[in-house]
Amino acid sequence: MIIKALMAPVFMQVALTFFLLFYMGGTRVKWLKTGEKRLKDIALGGDVWPPHVTKIANAFHNQLQAPILFFAAVLFAVALVKVDYIFITFAWIFAVSRLIHAYIHVTSNHVLWRFRFFMIGALALMAMWGLLAFRILTEGA
């Protein structure tokens, strides 16, 4: 039961990443269909995308950074049987903060608010790792 409770924020984070991936792809295709740029113009990447498309791409790429540490912490906690409701609470805080961060990123892109939710997630992630390290290093001491 406790593993299911932990997997819910994990699945939410994965769903957010896939949503942004397809949202990014859809907006890129839609923009290319306007004819403003051609495929050869984007072949090597660069700053060819309009701001609304770039915001979505940046939000997607953000899901491939800090969440890696989230997934690793969850895997270690499950494998080493260190999951409890405190750990799960931090996992939820991280996942919800990432969801809000992404929403801000693709809408208003208000940097100060985006940063606040980034920091909430970063602190929750640090707490997950701190809790995990403490439990592992003090076990049997």
ABEGO torsion letter per residue (X at the ends): XAAAAAAAAAAAAAAAAAAAAAAAAAAAAAAAAAGABBAAAAAAEEBABBAAAAAAAAAAAAAABAAAAAAAAAAAAAAAGABBAAAAAAAAAAAAAAAAAAAAAABAGBAAAAAAAAAAAAAAAAAAAAAAAAAAAABGX
